[in-house]
Amino acid sequence: MAEEQQVPLLKKVYYQNCSGCRVEQLKETRRGLPIKELLSIWTVVLCTALPISSLFPFLYFMIRDFHIAKREEDIGYYAGYVGSAFMLGRALTSVAWGMVADRYGRKPVIMIGTITVVIFNTLFGLSVNFWMALSTRFLLGSLNGLLGPIKAYAAEIFRDEYQALGLSTVSTAWGIGLIIGPALGGFLAQPAEKYPDIFSEDSLFGRFPYFLPCLFISAYAMIVTVACCWLPETLHSHKENNKSREDSYDALEAANGGSNAKEKEQEIEGSESTSNESLFKNWPLMSSIIVYCVFSLHDMAYTEIFSLWAVSPRKHGGLSYSTDDVGVVLAISGFGLLVSQLTLYPLVERFTGPVMICRIAGVLSIPLLASYPLIAMLSGFSLSVVLNCASVLKNVLSVSIITGLFILQNSAVDQHQRGTANGIAMTAMSLFKAAGPAGGGAL
């Protein structure tokens, strides 16, 4: 009798035609590190992160070549609008894309986002005037709503013990994409001037000097789009069968005298009523989104100011670095970020939890940022070592905070609200980030 009562009485019910159920069954039987899923998420997030910042190294020259600015001082004004168009477009549509992902699945939204990169990033490189550049960037942001659904996908495709690793992969790929993007834009823009032995002035890349970095990213996005055809869908396409649930309650009541069955039923009904409440009344979700928005503004400001500070003359408090020197620092930061997030972060999160990581990383960021003016007093080898260490630590702390907030956001809602909740977070975050380039260009 004792052995019979050890058998689980409430057994999970899987539906044959539900792709989400097939993923759940696979998660129960699979053991070991899910390398295939990690690589899939990595490539998709990198695909959507690269176009965001790849234009900044050449945006000034692109606006200059459009001859829309009457004075040289006005170039930054127009560049600010083009730079913020992507985030503004994403802010207007992120919630809608999240609702689509909750209704029709994560995979369709992901594939539409990668196809959008292929089309509109290519058109942006072929822009012949200011309004074409502005509209293509706006449409690129509006139709590329995959970042919220891919976070939900990462929370659903992994077993519980690997969810922190999956979400850290999202934030790591995002951070590295924002680092690699400017490097691609800087090295590949204006190829006829930089590499005249390979590209002539009369070639396609001579007539469209900013097309090559866009074409490179679009070709990568095309490969990702084809690979996404084999992504498994994680959203369940069925509703819980009430009759089978009642049968499970009857079985549980017969074995345990009825008390446990009532408690279990009340617990499930309570969770269902909570999931049906308005997301805006979900304080754990809203609090994490508020912190996410504030930190996004801080992170965007650091990203833009760091390069300007590094290339500024020594007499103005800068480092007098060249663009190649800045690229080396960012490359080292990207490598350190990759190693840290894939090895160190999951272990620390398992012992401390995401909330404690966010608190510790936020506190450590304050003295670290305050030390940057002191770093400018160094020179030579000591400057290189200290600056690289500070840059790596700053990026690791930033991405650790973002990853922790991702985990909190996805744990605060159930699966059928996860895409919408991430869409709300993306909308608020995009508004904050759109204000950075627009405000900087205007000032």
Phi, psi and chi 1 to 4 in degrees:
 res  aa     phi    psi   chi1   chi2   chi3   chi4
   1 MET       -  -41.2  179.4   66.1   70.7      -
   2 ALA   -63.2  -37.0      -      -      -      -
   3 GLU   -68.5  -34.5  -67.8 -179.9   -3.2      -
   4 GLU   -66.9  -35.1  -68.3  178.9   -2.9      -
   5 GLN   -76.2   -9.6  -68.7 -171.7    0.4      -
   6 GLN   -81.5  -12.0  -67.8  177.5   -4.0      -
   7 VAL   -73.9  131.9  178.5      -      -      -
   8 PRO   -61.6  130.2   15.4  -25.7      -      -
   9 LEU   -89.8  -30.1  -63.4  170.8      -      -
  10 LEU  -101.3   96.7  -77.3  177.5      -      -
  11 LYS   -93.5  141.2 -172.9  178.2 -179.7 -179.5
  12 LYS   -65.2  138.2  -71.2 -175.2  177.9 -179.5
  13 VAL  -105.3  124.1  177.9      -      -      -
  14 TYR  -109.5  143.9  -65.3  109.4      -      -
  15 TYR  -106.3  134.2  -65.8   80.3      -      -
  16 GLN   -64.2  -38.7 -176.2  175.9    1.2      -
  17 ASN   -94.1   12.7  -63.7  -35.6      -      -
  18 CYS  -102.2  119.3  175.5      -      -      -
  19 SER   -66.9  -33.1   56.2      -      -      -
  20 GLY   -63.8  -37.9      -      -      -      -
  21 CYS   -66.4  -37.1  -72.6      -      -      -
  22 ARG   -64.2  -38.0  -71.8 -164.2  -69.0  -90.4
  23 VAL   -65.1  -41.5  170.6      -      -      -
  24 GLU   -63.2  -41.0  -68.0  -66.0  -30.1      -
  25 GLN   -63.7  -40.7  -73.8  180.0  -60.6      -
  26 LEU   -65.1  -37.4 -178.3   61.3      -      -
  27 LYS   -64.5  -34.2  -74.2  163.2   60.3  175.2
  28 GLU   -70.3  -33.2  -72.7 -169.6   -4.7      -
  29 THR   -93.0  -19.9   58.3      -      -      -
  30 ARG   -84.5  138.1 -178.0  176.9   53.2 -161.8
  31 ARG  -128.6  158.0  -64.9  -67.4 -174.7  -87.3
  32 GLY    94.3  172.5      -      -      -      -
  33 LEU   -68.8  125.7 -171.6   65.8      -      -
  34 PRO   -81.0   74.5   28.6  -32.2      -      -
  35 ILE   -64.9  -40.7  -63.0  177.4      -      -
  36 LYS   -60.4  -45.3  179.0 -178.8  176.9 -178.4
  37 GLU   -67.3  -37.9  -72.0   75.7   11.9      -
  38 LEU   -62.3  -43.4  -71.4  172.8      -      -
  39 LEU   -66.3  -37.2  -70.0  176.7      -      -
  40 SER   -63.0  -47.7  -60.7      -      -      -
  41 ILE   -65.8  -40.0  -67.2  173.9      -      -
  42 TRP   -58.0  -49.6  171.3  -84.9      -      -
  43 THR   -66.5  -37.5   54.6      -      -      -
  44 VAL   -67.3  -47.1  171.1      -      -      -
  45 VAL   -65.5  -39.5  176.2      -      -      -
  46 LEU   -62.4  -35.2 -172.1   63.0      -      -
  47 CYS   -62.0  -39.5  171.5      -      -      -
  48 THR   -86.1  -18.3 -167.0      -      -      -
  49 ALA   -84.4  -33.3      -      -      -      -
  50 LEU   -59.6  -44.7  -73.2  175.3      -      -
  51 PRO   -68.7  -18.6  -15.1   28.5      -      -
  52 ILE   -66.1  -45.4  -65.8  177.4      -      -
  53 SER  -112.0   -0.8   57.8      -      -      -
  54 SER   -66.9  -22.3   61.8      -      -      -
  55 LEU   -83.2  -18.2   78.7  162.2      -      -
  56 PHE   -61.3  -37.1  -73.2  115.7      -      -
  57 PRO   -64.7  -29.9  -23.9   34.5      -      -
  58 PHE  -113.1    2.6   60.8   80.2      -      -
  59 LEU   -61.8  -40.4 -177.1   57.5      -      -
  60 TYR   -58.3  -45.5  177.2   91.4      -      -
  61 PHE   -72.0  -33.1  -55.9  101.5      -      -
  62 MET   -64.2  -46.2  174.5 -177.7  -95.3      -
  63 ILE   -64.3  -37.3  -60.6  -61.6      -      -
  64 ARG   -61.4  -41.7 -177.3 -162.5   63.1 -174.7
  65 ASP   -71.8  -19.4  -66.1  -15.1      -      -
  66 PHE   -74.9  -17.6  -71.0  153.7      -      -
  67 HIS    57.5   35.7  -57.4  -67.5      -      -
  68 ILE   -91.3  -25.3 -169.6  173.5      -      -
  69 ALA   -84.9  126.0      -      -      -      -
  70 LYS   -74.1  -30.6  -64.1 -179.8 -179.7  180.0
  71 ARG  -123.2  154.7  -58.5  179.9  -55.7  163.9
  72 GLU   -63.1  -31.0 -174.3  176.1   -0.5      -
  73 GLU   -67.0  -20.0  -67.7   82.1   -1.5      -
  74 ASP   -86.2   -6.0  -64.5  -27.5      -      -
  75 ILE   -62.2  -43.1  -67.7  178.1      -      -
  76 GLY   -61.5  -32.8      -      -      -      -
  77 TYR   -61.5  -48.8  174.6   80.4      -      -
  78 TYR   -73.0  -33.6  -68.8   99.4      -      -
  79 ALA   -63.8  -33.7      -      -      -      -
  80 GLY   -62.5  -38.2      -      -      -      -
  81 TYR   -68.4  -42.3  -76.2  110.6      -      -
  82 VAL   -66.6  -40.0  175.9      -      -      -
  83 GLY   -65.0  -32.4      -      -      -      -
  84 SER   -92.9   -7.9   61.7      -      -      -
  85 ALA   -62.5  -38.5      -      -      -      -
  86 PHE   -61.2  -51.5  178.7   94.6      -      -
  87 MET   -66.3  -35.2  -72.8  -63.6  176.0      -
  88 LEU   -64.9  -43.4  179.0   60.7      -      -
  89 GLY   -63.0  -39.9      -      -      -      -
  90 ARG   -69.7  -34.4 -165.6  170.9   72.5  174.1
  91 ALA   -63.2  -34.4      -      -      -      -
  92 LEU   -77.1  -20.1  -64.2  176.0      -      -
  93 THR  -122.9   -3.3   59.9      -      -      -
  94 SER   -62.9  -41.1  -70.1      -      -      -
  95 VAL   -64.4  -41.7  174.4      -      -      -
  96 ALA   -61.7  -43.4      -      -      -      -
  97 TRP   -66.2  -34.3  -76.5  118.3      -      -
  98 GLY   -64.8  -40.1      -      -      -      -
  99 MET   -66.5  -38.1  -64.1  172.5   67.4      -
 100 VAL   -63.1  -41.4  170.9      -      -      -
 101 ALA   -65.3  -34.6      -      -      -      -
 102 ASP   -74.0  -24.5  -75.1  -18.8      -      -
 103 ARG   -93.2  -45.1  178.5   68.0 -177.4  -87.4
 104 TYR  -111.7   -9.2  -60.3  102.4      -      -
 105 GLY   120.2  159.6      -      -      -      -
 106 ARG   -76.4  -38.2  -37.6  -57.2 -171.4 -160.7
 107 LYS   -61.2  -45.2 -176.4  176.7  177.1  179.1
 108 PRO   -59.6  -41.0  -23.1   33.5      -      -
 109 VAL   -66.9  -39.1  177.4      -      -      -
 110 ILE   -62.4  -43.8  -68.0  172.6      -      -
 111 MET   -69.9  -37.4  -66.0 -166.0   66.5      -
 112 ILE   -63.3  -38.5  -68.9  172.8      -      -
 113 GLY   -64.1  -43.3      -      -      -      -
 114 THR   -69.2  -36.7   56.4      -      -      -
 115 ILE   -64.5  -37.2  -66.7  172.3      -      -
 116 THR   -60.1  -40.8  -62.4      -      -      -
 117 VAL   -61.9  -42.5  174.2      -      -      -
 118 VAL   -59.1  -46.5  173.7      -      -      -
 119 ILE   -77.5  -57.9  -62.4  173.1      -      -
 120 PHE   -81.9  -25.8  -69.9  101.7      -      -
 121 ASN   -69.1  -34.9 -165.8   60.2      -      -
 122 THR   -66.0  -44.1  -58.0      -      -      -
 123 LEU   -63.9  -34.3  -68.2  175.9      -      -
 124 PHE   -63.2  -39.9  174.5   72.8      -      -
 125 GLY   -66.4  -21.9      -      -      -      -
 126 LEU   -97.9   10.8  -64.0  171.9      -      -
 127 SER   -62.0  137.4  -63.1      -      -      -
 128 VAL  -110.9   -8.4  -65.3      -      -      -
 129 ASN  -152.1  172.7   55.1   57.0      -      -
 130 PHE   -62.1  -43.2  171.2   76.9      -      -
 131 TRP   -69.6  -32.2  -63.7  107.8      -      -
 132 MET   -68.0  -41.7 -179.4  177.4  177.6      -
 133 ALA   -64.3  -43.2      -      -      -      -
 134 LEU   -64.0  -45.2 -176.1   68.2      -      -
 135 SER   -69.7  -39.0   58.5      -      -      -
 136 THR   -67.6  -37.2   51.1      -      -      -
 137 ARG   -67.3  -39.1  -72.9  -68.6  -66.2 -176.9
 138 PHE   -64.6  -44.8  178.2   79.5      -      -
 139 LEU   -67.8  -34.1  -69.3  172.5      -      -
 140 LEU   -60.6  -41.7  177.4   60.8      -      -
 141 GLY   -74.4  -37.1      -      -      -      -
 142 SER   -66.9  -41.3  -59.9      -      -      -
 143 LEU   -93.9   -5.3  -59.6  177.2      -      -
 144 ASN  -104.2   81.4 -176.6    6.9      -      -
 145 GLY  -107.5   36.2      -      -      -      -
 146 LEU   -90.2  -11.7   66.3   81.3      -      -
 147 LEU   -66.4  -42.1 -174.4   58.3      -      -
 148 GLY   -63.6  -51.5      -      -      -      -
 149 PRO   -61.7  -32.2  -29.1   36.1      -      -
 150 ILE   -71.6  -28.5 -162.9   65.8      -      -
 151 LYS   -67.5  -42.4  -69.9 -163.7  -60.2  179.3
 152 ALA   -63.3  -39.9      -      -      -      -
 153 TYR   -61.8  -42.3 -173.9   87.7      -      -
 154 ALA   -65.6  -31.7      -      -      -      -
 155 ALA   -75.0  -20.6      -      -      -      -
 156 GLU  -102.2  -24.7  -64.2  159.9   -0.8      -
 157 ILE   -84.3  -17.9 -164.5   66.8      -      -
 158 PHE  -103.9  154.0  -64.0  108.7      -      -
 159 ARG   -65.2  162.7  -66.7  171.0   58.8   91.2
 160 ASP   -56.5  -38.5  -68.3  -17.6      -      -
 161 GLU   -72.2  -13.9   59.3  -94.8   30.9      -
 162 TYR  -111.8    6.4  -66.5  118.3      -      -
 163 GLN   -65.7  -39.3  -79.4 -169.1    5.8      -
 164 ALA   -62.3  -40.0      -      -      -      -
 165 LEU   -65.2  -40.0  178.7   60.7      -      -
 166 GLY   -64.0  -45.2      -      -      -      -
 167 LEU   -72.4  -30.4  -70.8  170.8      -      -
 168 SER   -69.1  -28.2   68.7      -      -      -
 169 THR   -65.3  -39.2  -58.6      -      -      -
 170 VAL   -61.1  -51.9  173.7      -      -      -
 171 SER   -68.1  -33.7   54.9      -      -      -
 172 THR   -68.1  -47.1  -56.0      -      -      -
 173 ALA   -61.6  -38.1      -      -      -      -
 174 TRP   -63.6  -47.3  178.5  -98.7      -      -
 175 GLY   -65.0  -41.8      -      -      -      -
 176 ILE   -69.3  -34.4  -69.4 -179.0      -      -
 177 GLY   -61.6  -38.8      -      -      -      -
 178 LEU   -72.0  -17.3  -63.1 -178.3      -      -
 179 ILE   -89.4  -43.4  -66.6  173.4      -      -
 180 ILE   -72.0  -34.2  -62.9  177.1      -      -
 181 GLY   -53.6  -54.0      -      -      -      -
 182 PRO   -60.8  -32.9  -25.0   35.2      -      -
 183 ALA   -64.1  -43.5      -      -      -      -
 184 LEU   -63.3  -44.4  -71.1  175.2      -      -
 185 GLY   -62.8  -39.5      -      -      -      -
 186 GLY   -70.7  -41.0      -      -      -      -
 187 PHE   -79.1  -32.5  -75.4  118.3      -      -
 188 LEU  -100.5  -13.5  -60.8 -179.0      -      -
 189 ALA   -72.3  149.6      -      -      -      -
 190 GLN    51.3   53.6  -59.9  171.6  -39.2      -
 191 PRO   -66.4  -28.1   26.2  -34.3      -      -
 192 ALA   -67.2  -28.1      -      -      -      -
 193 GLU   -83.6  -37.7  -63.5 -179.6   12.2      -
 194 LYS   -84.1  -35.0  -63.3  177.5  179.5  177.0
 195 TYR  -129.0   66.4  -43.3  108.6      -      -
 196 PRO   -64.7  -21.8   23.4  -32.5      -      -
 197 ASP   -72.9  -20.1  -64.6  -23.5      -      -
 198 ILE  -104.3  -41.5  -57.2  176.1      -      -
 199 PHE  -118.2  125.3  -55.9   96.8      -      -
 200 SER   -91.0  163.7   66.0      -      -      -
 201 GLU   -66.7  -25.8  -69.4  -72.7  -15.0      -
 202 ASP   -88.9   -5.1  -62.1  -31.4      -      -
 203 SER   -77.4  174.2   65.8      -      -      -
 204 LEU   -59.1  -39.7  176.0   66.0      -      -
 205 PHE   -78.0  -15.3  -59.4  107.0      -      -
 206 GLY   -80.3  -37.7      -      -      -      -
 207 ARG   -77.4  -28.0  -71.5 -176.5  -73.7  116.4
 208 PHE  -123.2   83.7  -61.7   96.3      -      -
 209 PRO   -67.7  -11.4   22.5  -32.5      -      -
 210 TYR  -113.4   18.2  -48.0  105.6      -      -
 211 PHE   -85.1  -32.6  177.9   53.1      -      -
 212 LEU   -61.4  -48.9 -176.8   58.0      -      -
 213 PRO   -63.3  -35.1   19.4  -31.2      -      -
 214 CYS   -67.8  -39.7  -62.6      -      -      -
 215 LEU   -65.5  -39.8  178.5   63.7      -      -
 216 PHE   -60.8  -45.8 -174.7   89.0      -      -
 217 ILE   -68.5  -39.0  -65.4  172.3      -      -
 218 SER   -66.5  -36.7  -62.7      -      -      -
 219 ALA   -65.0  -39.7      -      -      -      -
 220 TYR   -63.8  -40.8  171.8   73.2      -      -
 221 ALA   -64.6  -34.3      -      -      -      -
 222 MET   -64.9  -41.8  175.2   60.7   73.8      -
 223 ILE   -62.7  -42.0  -62.7  173.0      -      -
 224 VAL   -64.2  -39.2  173.9      -      -      -
 225 THR   -60.5  -44.2  -58.5      -      -      -
 226 VAL   -64.8  -41.4  175.0      -      -      -
 227 ALA   -65.8  -29.9      -      -      -      -
 228 CYS   -66.9  -15.9  -76.1      -      -      -
 229 CYS   -61.3  -24.6  -65.1      -      -      -
 230 TRP  -100.1    7.9  -73.4  -86.4      -      -
 231 LEU   -70.2  134.5  -80.3  179.9      -      -
 232 PRO   -78.5  141.7   27.7  -32.7      -      -
 233 GLU   -80.1  135.5  177.8   58.3   65.0      -
 234 THR  -103.9  -12.5   59.3      -      -      -
 235 LEU   -77.5  131.8 -176.8   67.8      -      -
 236 HIS   -74.4  134.4  -70.1  -84.6      -      -
 237 SER  -104.6   28.7   57.5      -      -      -
 238 HIS  -141.8  166.1   62.6   82.7      -      -
 239 LYS  -109.7  151.2  -67.5 -175.5  177.8  179.9
 240 GLU   -60.8  135.1 -170.0   68.5   31.8      -
 241 ASN   -81.0  111.8 -170.1  -39.4      -      -
 242 ASN   -64.1  -35.2  -67.7  -30.5      -      -
 243 LYS   -65.5  -43.3 -175.1  178.2 -175.9  -56.9
 244 SER   -66.8  -31.0   62.2      -      -      -
 245 ARG   -68.2  -42.0  179.7 -175.2  -68.5  177.2
 246 GLU   -62.9  -38.9  -69.1  174.6    1.0      -
 247 ASP   -62.4  -38.2  -67.3  -18.5      -      -
 248 SER   -67.0  -38.8  -61.3      -      -      -
 249 TYR   -63.4  -40.8  -68.5  150.1      -      -
 250 ASP   -62.2  -42.2  -67.5  -19.9      -      -
 251 ALA   -64.8  -40.7      -      -      -      -
 252 LEU   -67.4  -37.6 -175.7   60.2      -      -
 253 GLU   -68.4  -38.1 -174.6  174.8    0.6      -
 254 ALA   -65.1  -32.9      -      -      -      -
 255 ALA   -84.3  -32.0      -      -      -      -
 256 ASN  -120.0   18.6  -64.8  -40.7      -      -
 257 GLY    78.1    6.9      -      -      -      -
 258 GLY    95.8  -26.7      -      -      -      -
 259 SER   -67.6  -45.2   58.8      -      -      -
 260 ASN   -66.0  -34.8  -70.3  -14.9      -      -
 261 ALA   -63.5  -44.0      -      -      -      -
 262 LYS   -64.8  -41.6  -70.8 -178.1  179.1  179.8
 263 GLU   -62.7  -41.8  -68.0  175.7    1.0      -
 264 LYS   -66.5  -39.8 -171.8   66.9  177.9  178.3
 265 GLU   -65.0  -43.0 -176.3  174.4    3.6      -
 266 GLN   -64.3  -37.0  -69.8  174.0   -3.2      -
 267 GLU   -64.3  -44.4 -179.4 -178.2  -17.1      -
 268 ILE   -68.8  -42.0  -65.4  177.5      -      -
 269 GLU   -63.8  -37.1  -72.0  178.4   -6.1      -
 270 GLY   -65.1  -39.9      -      -      -      -
 271 SER   -68.1  -34.0   63.6      -      -      -
 272 GLU   -67.9  -41.1  -73.3 -178.5  -11.0      -
 273 SER   -65.8  -35.3   62.8      -      -      -
 274 THR   -65.4  -40.6  -58.9      -      -      -
 275 SER   -68.0  -23.3   66.1      -      -      -
 276 ASN   -87.8   -6.3  -69.6  -33.5      -      -
 277 GLU   -70.5  162.1  -69.7 -179.7   -2.2      -
 278 SER   -61.6  137.5  171.4      -      -      -
 279 LEU   -63.4  -28.3  -71.1  174.5      -      -
 280 PHE   -72.9  -13.6  -67.3   99.1      -      -
 281 LYS   -95.5    0.7  -64.1  179.4 -178.5  179.4
 282 ASN   -86.6   95.3 -172.8  -26.1      -      -
 283 TRP   -64.4  -41.7  174.7 -117.6      -      -
 284 PRO   -56.5  -38.2  -26.4   36.1      -      -
 285 LEU   -70.1  -48.8  172.8   65.2      -      -
 286 MET   -64.9  -38.5  -71.6  -64.4  108.0      -
 287 SER   -64.7  -40.2   59.9      -      -      -
 288 SER   -68.0  -34.3   63.6      -      -      -
 289 ILE   -68.3  -40.2  -70.3  177.5      -      -
 290 ILE   -61.3  -47.2  -68.3  171.5      -      -
 291 VAL   -62.8  -39.3  176.2      -      -      -
 292 TYR   -60.9  -42.1 -176.4   42.1      -      -
 293 CYS   -65.9  -47.1  -68.0      -      -      -
 294 VAL   -61.3  -43.7  173.5      -      -      -
 295 PHE   -70.4  -30.7 -174.8   77.0      -      -
 296 SER   -63.1  -41.2  -66.0      -      -      -
 297 LEU   -62.3  -42.9  179.3   61.5      -      -
 298 HIS   -63.2  -43.0  155.8  -92.5      -      -
 299 ASP   -68.8  -39.0 -164.5   44.5      -      -
 300 MET   -65.2  -40.1 -167.7   68.6  174.2      -
 301 ALA   -62.8  -42.6      -      -      -      -
 302 TYR   -63.5  -43.9  173.3   83.0      -      -
 303 THR   -59.3  -42.8  -58.4      -      -      -
 304 GLU   -75.9  -39.0  -67.0 -172.4    8.8      -
 305 ILE   -76.2  -31.7  -67.8  172.6      -      -
 306 PHE   -58.8  -49.1  176.0   79.8      -      -
 307 SER   -64.3  -41.3  -62.6      -      -      -
 308 LEU   -64.2  -40.9  -64.9  175.2      -      -
 309 TRP   -65.0  -40.3  170.2   68.8      -      -
 310 ALA   -67.8  -36.4      -      -      -      -
 311 VAL   -90.8   -5.8  -60.6      -      -      -
 312 SER   -70.2  152.2  -63.3      -      -      -
 313 PRO   -64.8  156.1  -20.2   31.7      -      -
 314 ARG   -61.0  -34.0  -77.5  -82.8 -174.3  174.7
 315 LYS   -68.2  -18.7   62.0 -178.8  179.8  179.6
 316 HIS  -101.5   11.7  -64.0  -45.6      -      -
 317 GLY    91.8    6.0      -      -      -      -
 318 GLY   -89.3 -163.4      -      -      -      -
 319 LEU  -114.2   -7.2  -57.0  178.6      -      -
 320 SER    58.4   36.2  -63.2      -      -      -
 321 TYR   -80.5  152.9  -92.9   27.3      -      -
 322 SER   -87.5  169.3   66.2      -      -      -
 323 THR   -63.9  -32.3   54.3      -      -      -
 324 ASP   -66.1  -39.1  -68.9  -20.3      -      -
 325 ASP   -63.5  -42.4  -65.6  -29.2      -      -
 326 VAL   -63.7  -39.5  176.1      -      -      -
 327 GLY   -61.7  -38.2      -      -      -      -
 328 VAL   -65.1  -43.3  170.9      -      -      -
 329 VAL   -61.7  -44.5  174.4      -      -      -
 330 LEU   -66.7  -35.6  -65.4  177.4      -      -
 331 ALA   -65.9  -42.8      -      -      -      -
 332 ILE   -63.8  -39.7  -65.3  173.9      -      -
 333 SER   -62.9  -41.4  -60.9      -      -      -
 334 GLY   -63.3  -41.2      -      -      -      -
 335 PHE   -66.6  -43.3  178.5   75.9      -      -
 336 GLY   -63.4  -37.5      -      -      -      -
 337 LEU   -64.2  -42.1  178.9   63.3      -      -
 338 LEU   -61.3  -49.0  174.0   63.5      -      -
 339 VAL   -63.7  -42.8  173.9      -      -      -
 340 SER   -64.9  -46.8  170.4      -      -      -
 341 GLN   -72.9  -28.0  -70.7  -61.5  113.0      -
 342 LEU   -88.8  -16.6  -66.3 -176.8      -      -
 343 THR  -118.8  -52.1   57.3      -      -      -
 344 LEU   -81.1  -44.7 -176.0   60.7      -      -
 345 TYR   -59.7  -47.6 -178.7   86.3      -      -
 346 PRO   -58.8  -36.2  -24.9   35.5      -      -
 347 LEU   -68.2  -44.5  -64.0  175.4      -      -
 348 VAL   -65.6  -41.2  176.4      -      -      -
 349 GLU   -64.0  -33.8 -168.3  -84.9  -23.2      -
 350 ARG   -66.0  -32.2 -171.5  175.5  -57.8  172.3
 351 PHE   -93.9  -32.3  -70.5  103.4      -      -
 352 THR  -106.6  -28.5   63.6      -      -      -
 353 GLY    90.8  157.8      -      -      -      -
 354 PRO   -67.9  -32.3   22.9  -32.0      -      -
 355 VAL   -64.7  -46.4  175.9      -      -      -
 356 MET   -64.4  -36.8 -174.5   57.3   65.8      -
 357 ILE   -62.9  -43.6  -72.0 -179.9      -      -
 358 CYS   -61.7  -41.2  -68.4      -      -      -
 359 ARG   -65.9  -47.8  -69.3  172.4  178.3  170.8
 360 ILE   -64.6  -45.0  -65.0  174.3      -      -
 361 ALA   -64.6  -38.5      -      -      -      -
 362 GLY   -64.9  -41.5      -      -      -      -
 363 VAL   -66.9  -42.5  170.6      -      -      -
 364 LEU   -67.8  -26.8  -68.4  178.1      -      -
 365 SER   -66.6  -27.6  -62.8      -      -      -
 366 ILE   -65.7  -56.4  -62.6  173.7      -      -
 367 PRO   -67.1  -28.4   22.6  -32.9      -      -
 368 LEU   -64.4  -47.5  177.5   62.7      -      -
 369 LEU   -67.2  -34.1  -69.2  172.9      -      -
 370 ALA   -67.2  -18.8      -      -      -      -
 371 SER   -85.1   -9.9   67.9      -      -      -
 372 TYR   -61.9  -40.0  -88.0   67.1      -      -
 373 PRO   -60.9  -30.9  -25.0   35.3      -      -
 374 LEU   -72.6  -31.6  -57.8  177.0      -      -
 375 ILE   -63.0  -33.1  -65.2  177.1      -      -
 376 ALA   -64.8  -15.9      -      -      -      -
 377 MET   -80.4  -14.3  -60.6  178.6 -178.7      -
 378 LEU   -83.0  172.1  -57.8  174.6      -      -
 379 SER  -156.3  164.2   61.4      -      -      -
 380 GLY    66.9 -141.8      -      -      -      -
 381 PHE   -65.6  -37.9 -179.6   74.5      -      -
 382 SER   -63.8  -38.0   59.8      -      -      -
 383 LEU   -63.0  -44.8  171.1   62.8      -      -
 384 SER   -61.5  -45.0  177.6      -      -      -
 385 VAL   -66.4  -50.0  172.3      -      -      -
 386 VAL   -64.9  -41.4  174.4      -      -      -
 387 LEU   -65.0  -42.0 -178.9   63.5      -      -
 388 ASN   -65.8  -40.8  -81.0  -71.2      -      -
 389 CYS   -63.6  -43.3  -68.7      -      -      -
 390 ALA   -65.6  -40.2      -      -      -      -
 391 SER   -66.6  -43.3  179.4      -      -      -
 392 VAL   -61.8  -46.4  169.9      -      -      -
 393 LEU   -64.0  -41.3 -176.0   57.4      -      -
 394 LYS   -62.5  -45.0  172.8   61.3 -179.9   68.0
 395 ASN   -67.9  -37.4  -77.7  -77.6      -      -
 396 VAL   -64.0  -44.6  168.4      -      -      -
 397 LEU   -64.4  -41.3  -67.0  175.8      -      -
 398 SER   -63.2  -49.6  -61.8      -      -      -
 399 VAL   -68.9  -30.6  174.2      -      -      -
 400 SER   -64.4  -40.0  -63.2      -      -      -
 401 ILE   -64.6  -45.5  -66.5  174.7      -      -
 402 ILE   -62.2  -42.4  -67.9  174.4      -      -
 403 THR   -63.3  -44.2  -56.1      -      -      -
 404 GLY   -60.0  -40.0      -      -      -      -
 405 LEU   -68.8  -35.1  -66.0  172.5      -      -
 406 PHE   -58.4  -46.2  -77.5  175.9      -      -
 407 ILE   -62.9  -43.1  -64.5  173.9      -      -
 408 LEU   -65.0  -40.1  -66.9  174.3      -      -
 409 GLN   -64.7  -43.6  -69.9  169.2   18.0      -
 410 ASN   -74.6  -26.2  -76.4  -77.8      -      -
 411 SER   -82.4  -12.7   62.1      -      -      -
 412 ALA   -84.7  -10.5      -      -      -      -
 413 VAL  -135.1  163.8  -67.3      -      -      -
 414 ASP   -86.1  179.0   62.6   12.4      -      -
 415 GLN   -62.7  -40.1 -172.0 -167.2   44.6      -
 416 HIS   -79.7    2.0  -71.6  -83.4      -      -
 417 GLN  -119.1   -1.6  -70.6 -178.0  -44.6      -
 418 ARG   -66.6  -41.9 -159.1  165.8  -81.2  155.8
 419 GLY   -64.8  -42.6      -      -      -      -
 420 THR   -64.8  -42.1  -54.0      -      -      -
 421 ALA   -62.2  -43.8      -      -      -      -
 422 ASN   -66.7  -31.6  -74.6  -37.8      -      -
 423 GLY   -64.4  -40.3      -      -      -      -
 424 ILE   -62.1  -43.3  -65.2  173.2      -      -
 425 ALA   -62.5  -42.1      -      -      -      -
 426 MET   -66.1  -36.7  -69.4  -60.7  102.4      -
 427 THR   -62.8  -50.9  -62.9      -      -      -
 428 ALA   -63.4  -43.6      -      -      -      -
 429 MET   -64.5  -39.9 -179.6  -91.3  -72.5      -
 430 SER   -65.7  -36.8  -61.9      -      -      -
 431 LEU   -62.3  -41.9  -73.1  173.3      -      -
 432 PHE   -65.8  -41.9  -86.9   76.7      -      -
 433 LYS   -73.3  -32.0  -74.3 -162.7  170.2 -175.7
 434 ALA   -65.4  -30.2      -      -      -      -
 435 ALA   -68.5  -25.0      -      -      -      -
 436 GLY   -65.3  -62.0      -      -      -      -
 437 PRO   -63.0  -38.6  -22.8   33.4      -      -
 438 ALA   -65.1  -46.4      -      -      -      -
 439 GLY   -66.1  -40.5      -      -      -      -
 440 GLY   -64.5  -39.2      -      -      -      -
 441 GLY   -67.4  -39.0      -      -      -      -
 442 ALA   -68.0  -33.6      -      -      -      -
 443 LEU   -84.0      -  -64.8  175.6      -      -
